[in-house]
Amino acid sequence: MDDRLVLDANAGAGSPATLAEIRTGAYYDSVVLMQLQRALSALPGVLDAGVVMGTPANKELLLHTNLLTGEVEQAAPEDLILIVKAQSIQIARDALAKVDKLLSARRSQQGQGYRPKTLAAATRMAPQANWVLVSVPGRYAAAIAREALERGKNVFLYSDNVELEDELSLKECAAEKGLLMMGPDCGTARIDDVGLGFANRVRRGRIGIVAASGTGLQTVMAAIHRLGGGISQAYGTGGRDLTADVQAITSRYCLQRLADDDATDTIVVVSKPPAASVAQALLAAAARCAKPVVVNFIGYERVHGDDELPAGFRFARTLDECAELAVELTYSAGAAGKANSQASPSPAPEPAERPLALAQPQTCLRGLYSGGTLASEALFILQDRLAGLRSNTPLPGGLHLDNTHDSQGHTVIDLGGDEFTQGRLHPMLDNELRVRRLLQEAADPQTGLLLLDVVLGDGAHPDPTEELAPAIAEAIAVATGDGRSLPVVAAVIGTDEDPQGLEKQIERLEEAGAIVFTRHDEAVRAAADLLSDEPKDVTPRNRASPKAVQPSVEETAAHAPFTAINVGLESFSDSLRAQGAEVIQLDWRPPAGGDEKMADLLARLR
């Protein structure tokens, strides 16, 4: 049985009170915790609520939201913290008393009946499954991924905070077995027309992608779709794959798969700046593919020898330019021996009805990103235009933010960084942290402009602007009340086929007062223009829907049914089912109730 300790703080009768409950040995995935927190926050009389694991990062967040008590500060990382701030101590007690009922209601809503508790049992239930998706806490993820590989399964490893030596051994094992080992920290892939993790719905086509970045991959996929092209396969590799330590093991393997794939005519390679030696080796491998290759290493300075690459090789400065070049190389007359009749770019969109402009020069830009690669691209575009630009994930040579919870001058924050997501849901699924930060920045008199991304697709928040749009409207109202104008520039990354509804998301943001773009690079440049010494008009020019194309018979050929075993976030199972895939959800719990010493002992005994 879970240990439970109830702690009262500020518990005066009839006055606001904070009540916390710590549960040891309790595990729920981050989506369940987010939904429980929302349910508690919505109860009458509840002023605020927190439902998190007891990691140092989560305690820091509780401190900044005035929910951290002295007793909660002593919670262990594997402890579940339930904390409620309410109008009275009795309301807080009543709210916490509803926790188990709320959790039971969530479980009863899930579609799968019996849930196996081990990978072996899941494999017996679905022997045809050739993929295992892993999204459990990082300290447990490597063991599950290793077992999956030993059972001959490809692995999509979403979990971060996995040890480097584990990543190396997993990738080397996969390469020896001829299996895909995507991750750790792999957020996106599209395999046989099924999106894994966070992935946009795009048409099938002749462009294959290898990406060490999740939102980078999504941005390129969505832009290719918007331009009338399509995707054959899109492989994620994990954020560390192109470091000197890992040496692009997965990237090189995926590159070769696309080079050998008859359904792929053009290859795109996307990453944050790789190690120089790794970049040279990967570029050399790409040059041997005998297919056109487009590369975007964000902020990467070309090294000697890059100018000797073959004629079909292209470098792109931004993710959207990467998509443009890929579509041009694939669907232009004679590209890769193919006619251009199967896809064509969308017509140039009409300009917006009215230009948008600032009334006077502003001060500091504050970028609040859910996508780490998009944050990096923003830094790359802005670095020569805004002095003193800081970030929690700066580009090489950039300035590091002293305190991730307090902006300093021009600031771009990746809210999906490890310091924000340890034991907490990624901001592409949970808007709470970004909503709080939007209002914090709006209240800062130095803030002259807010810049953010809104990323759609399967696996992501089902309706992000339902929460973001009211927060944007409130942020603008806060600044207006202080006598300031506060432009909000938003880049929406998505397609007309995404389940959230692209146009609905755009309309909501615009109604809230945001300036909306569907190209990220144009959004960032517009933000810089608005902050310049001379006021400038900003007109979004990229709002056309993709032109419908008639795929070839070859492109519409059916794949074998996609079947996977999901270990971790239940929302990933929901996403796969929504796409018509078969999935078995594992009923996973930390070994030995999260007691690592006991788990190590049990592993040795086995």
TORNU-806866 format. One record per residue (C-alpha): x negated, y negated, z. Coordinates in steps of 0.05 Angstrom, whole numbers, plus 5000, padded with zeros to 4 digits. Layout:
<sites>
XYZ;...
</sites>
This chain:
<sites>
500050005000;497649304985;495348895044;499348255052;497447645092;502147055095;499046385112;502645745129;499845045117;503244365130;509044765159;512944225194;520344375197;524243995143;517943705111;514143925048;510144555062;505145005026;505745755037;500846255009;500747015005;494547414989;495348124963;489348574961;488849134911;494448844868;493348794793;497848484739;495748234672;495047484661;501547424621;505547724678;502147244727;503746654683;511046854677;511546964752;508546274765;513545954718;519246324751;517046104820;516145374797;523245374769;526445564835;530545014869;526444614919;519644874894;514944294879;509144694851;506645414848;500345804833;499646544817;492346724803;486947214819;482046974872;476246804826;471746194841;474345864777;481545944798;480045664868;476945054835;483344954795;487645034857;483244504891;484544014834;492044134838;492244054914;494244784925;487945044957;488345205031;482645415076;485246125081;486246195006;479045974997;476946625031;480547074980;476347574941;476147564864;480348204862;485647904908;492247634881;493946944907;501246724909;502046004932;508245574935;509044834952;516244684969;520744175001;520944575065;517545185096;524045585090;524545455016;517345675007;518646315046;524946465006;521046354941;515546844960;520747344982;523247374910;516447564881;517448314878;524448244848;521647774794;516048264778;520948844773;525248444725;519248324680;517449064678;524549274661;524348814600;518649204567;520549644509;516150254523;518850774571;513451244598;506550924601;500451364603;495351184656;489051424619;486251344550;486052104543;493552144556;495051574508;490951924454;495052564463;501352154455;498851814392;493252214361;493951814297;491851164333;485150944307;484850284345;484150104419;485449384441;482149204507;483848574546;482548754619;477848364665;470748364638;467548784692;472049374673;472449274598;465849594575;467550274605;474250294569;471150074503;465650604510;470851154522;474750924461;468550964417;466951654444;473951864423;472651604353;476950974358;475450284331;475449754386;478149044389;475048774454;478548134473;475548114544;470047624559;465047624617;462248294593;454848414608;450048304550;446948994557;453849304552;455348914489;448949154457;449949884475;457249864451;455549554384;449750024372;454150624390;459650384342;454650274285;451950984294;459051264290;461250834232;466550484275;468449754284;466649444351;469648744350;467748354412;467048254470;470447564470;473747714403;480247334398;482547454327;482547964270;487048174213;486448904194;490749234140;495648654142;496548684218;494148124263;490348314326;489947844386;491547144362;492747174287;496746784236;501447114187;498447024118;499447344049;495047904026;489747713975;482547773952;478747394006;475247754064;472747404126;467547544179;467947074238;464547014305;469946534326;477346634338;480445964322;475345864267;477946494234;485146274244;483845584215;480645884152;486046404144;491645894151;488345414103;487245964051;494646124056;496645394051;492445333987;495945933956;490546463969;490747104010;486747544057;484248254046;481248374114;479047894170;474048154220;472347834287;465647974317;465547624385;462246974405;455347254422;454447674359;450047164323;445447024382;438247234383;439947774435;445348124394;442448004324;449148004287;450148754294;457648714281;457248154230;452348534187;456649164190;463048784172;459448414116;457449074085;464549344092;467148744053;461648804001;463849533989;471349363990;474449373921;480248943947;475548373966;472847893913;470147333957;467147354027;467446804080;462746784140;464446324198;460846194264;458545674313;451145514302;447346184303;440246304324;435746074267;432546764256;439447094257;442246594208;436646734159;437547484164;445047444157;444646964098;439747444064;444548014075;450247594048;446147433986;445548173971;453148273969;453748133894;460147743910;461247003920;460046813993;462246184030;458746024096;460545544152;455845544212;458644944248;453244414255;447944894226;441944554195;439544934134;432745244142;427445334088;429445824036;437045704038;436645303974;434245933938;440746313950;444646573890;449346163847;455746443879;453446223948;456545603980;455745234046;461744854075;461444304126;468344434156;473045014164;478144724116;472744594064;470745324073;477745544054;477945073994;471445353967;473646073978;480145963940;476545603884;471446163877;476646713880;482246453837;478646013786;478346293716;473446873711;471746903785;469347603801;472247823735;479447673757;484647233725;487546673765;494746873755;495747183824;494946553866;494745813856;493645223903;499544833929;501044183893;498243553925;502943343981;506542683980;503742154028;507442044093;513041524088;509641034134;502340934153;500440994226;495740484257;493140224323;494639514344;487639404373;481039764383;481040294437;475940574486;474741314500;476841934462;479142534503;479643194465;483443764499;482544404459;485145104466;480445334410;472945354425;470945334352;475544754337;472544384396;465644514366;467844264297;470643634330;463943514363;460343624297;464743114261;464742604318;457442644340;455042104291;461041654303;461941634379;456041484424;455241884488;459942444467;460242984521;463043684527;463144304571;460744674508;456244174472;452844314406;445244414409;442243754431;449043484454;450743194523;453643664575;459543424617;457543364690;464243594718;469043984673;475043734713;473442994702;472142684634;466342214624;466441714567;468042054501;469642774520;471643404483;473743984529;474444714509;479744944558;478645654534;471545654563;469646174615;469945674672;477445594658;479446314640;476246764692;482247114722;486846634686;490746654620;487746334558;490645644541;493345914475;498246304518;499045844578;499845094570;499944924644;492744714651;492844294588;499443954607;496343754674;490043504639;494043104588;497442714644;490842634682;487542334621;493441884606;492941594675;485541424665;485040694640;478840884600;482841364556;484241054488;486241674448;488142394460;486142934410;488743654413;489944284374;496344694372;494845394347;500545834323;500946564303;502347254331;499647354402;499746614417;504846224459;511746354429;513645614428;507845164449;510944494434;516844634479;511944474536;506744044500;511443554466;514743304531;507743244562;505442824503;511542374508;510242304583;502842154572;504541604522;509741324571;504541314627;499740914585;505240444560;507240314632;500140094645;500339624586;496040064541;497440404475;495441144473;495241474404;495742234407;492842614347;494743344340;492243864291;497244434281;493845074258;499045544228;502945784167;510045764144;510646504162;508446444235;513846644285;513645974322;516145594260;510945114232;515744554213;519344594280;512844514318;510743924275;517443574282;517443644357;510443344363;512242764318;518642624357;514342594420;510042064387;504042464361;500542364295;500443074265;495743394215;495244104188;487944024170;483443984231;477743604198;482543054175;485543014245;478642904276;476542394224;483142024235;481842004310;474941704298;477941184251;483140984303;477540864353;473340444306;472139704316;476939534259;484039804263;485540284206;491640614176;492041364185;496441754138;496942514142;495942784072;496143524081;503243714097;505344104035;508044804045;504345344006;506645483936;509846173931;505646663891;507147343862;501947833889;499248373843;501349103850;494549253878;495148723932;501948973955;499949703959;502149984026;497050144080;497750744126;501950544187;497650164236;497550504304;493950254366;493050374441;493349724481;489649674547;491149014581;495448424560;502548684546;503748084500;498948404450;503449014448;509448574437;505748224380;503948884345;511049144350;513748484321;509248614260;511849314251;505849674280;506050264327;503050154396;502250534462;501550084523;497050374576;499150294649;492150074669;489849904740;482849734765;479150364788;479450474864;484049874871;478549394850;473449644902;467249654857;462950064905;468350604910;469350584835;461850694823;461951284871;467951604837;464651504769;458351864793;462552434822;465952524754;
</sites>
